[in-house]
Structures are given as structure tokens and as C-alpha cells.
Amino acid sequence: MTELNLKLENNRYCGTGGVSSENRSAGFRPAFMDAVTHAVYLSRFADGRIAPFHILDGLPDELVLERRASGRVAAAKPSVISGFVRADLFYTRDEAAALVAADSALN
């Protein structure tokens, strides 16, 4: 997982509800899950504040593979996937997009 991966995912899911700016109003918060341990981490800035979008800098050290000289995360383990948390449950981008679409169809 890299910043480029996140950018490509945002482009892929644009307009589907699978990006933060399109599902925030439905109660989704950007997060990451380690597919190996199933541990879920809200997206955070490096200083620990919760981020309103996906950013790698707040991931715990055990998930980080590489850092830049500035300290920013350059790469996280391949088992890290981006998604969202809503009501304490993790949703993949596909799952979040499907829920947003279903909600839109009802309204």
C-alpha cells in the first residue's frame, strides 16, 4: 500500500460512494484493515489526529514497510487495505459504495 495506491483507488471509486468525500454524510470514516490480523485502524495524521481522508502517516509502525527521510510513510504492508468504519464495523470500498448506492436508491 502506497500513496499511489490510494490515489488510484480514489480515482477508481470516484462517483460511487467509495471515497471519503462521498460517504462521510452516511457516517463512514476512512480506515485501514490489516487483512492478516483483521485489526482496523482509523486513518490518522502522523500526530494522531483522525484524518478525514485516507493517509498512511498515522499507521502503526508494525504496518509500515518504508518511510521517507521526512518521516512520512512511503509504503505499508501489502496486507493493508483501505476502507471505512461505520458503527464500529469495517467496510471495504466496494461495500461502502454499495451501501451508499442503496441509500441513494431509497431516497
CORFEN-V849468 format. One line per field, one symbol per residue. psi: psi as a letter, one per 20 degrees, with the letter a starting at -180 (. if undefined). burial: I if it has 24 or more other ideal C-beta (glycine too) atoms within 12 Angstrom, else O. Layout:
# CORFEN-V849468
psi->???
burial->???
This chain:
# CORFEN-V849468
psi->prhgggggggggjpjijjqgiijgijjqpprqpoigijqppqpqrhjiqpqjrppihjqqhiiphqqrhiiqphqrqiipqqbqppljqpprggggggggggghhh.
burial->IIOOIIOOIIOOIOOOIIIIOIIOOIOIIIIIIIOOOOOIIIIIOOOOOOIOIIIIIIIOOOIIOOOOOOOOIOOIIOOIIIIIIIOOOIIIIOIIIOIIOOOOOOO
